[in-house]
Amino acid sequence: MKSYAHCRLLALLVIACALTDVRTASGQNLVGNPSFENGPADLAPWALSGIATIGGPAHADLGDYEAEFAGDGVATGDVSQVIATTALHEYLISFYATSDGYDPTYNNFLDVSFGTGNLNLSDSQLGGLDGHSAAPYVQFSFDAVAAADTTSTSLSFIGQDQWGNIWLDDVSVTDLGAAPVPEPGSLVLMTFGFVGFLVVQRSRPSGLGKFVVGSKRLAEK
């Protein structure tokens, strides 16, 4: 019985190895001036428009500055920069954000886009509660793939705050490597694993219990 269990385990390990995504983040933050610490006098490489400004230490997450969306009425702002990317590579986008209050009568939001990825956050998701004081910063992240026909990608934060403030800080973009595509070697390895698993199952003595891949053993006959 043990030999059949060992063979099944080996076949499943072969399949798992073929399916494993071994990509890891490069560790290098591709965002310039990621915490806005150059202050309002030197925004580069960020570009700000509309109600977007650079705020002081009172509302910064870490350091002395942060980006801020402060509106009074239906208005939006944009905080963006163009980042050098590799076509069809996958990227991890991370940032910290918060707001000072949620009122369901207002449609406040923070919309983030990069390559094929997009994340839309409402005021309540940003943690706002009473409309007067800032909630603790919350980290948000998502994955996105750079387009095939470009060597640069725009990272854009569009915020609308009809009343109150939304704050943004500590932005990072890291390269995860080429977007996962099954390689011929992986396909062969996965096929070998499936074939091996089926052969072991067919040659198993009938007295052994039945198994389902990835599930616990079912009752013995």
Summary of the structure (lengths in Angstrom):
residues: 221
radius of gyration: 25.0
end to end distance: 14.7
largest distance: 78.1
contacts: 669
relative contact order: 0.23
helix: 18%
strand: 36%
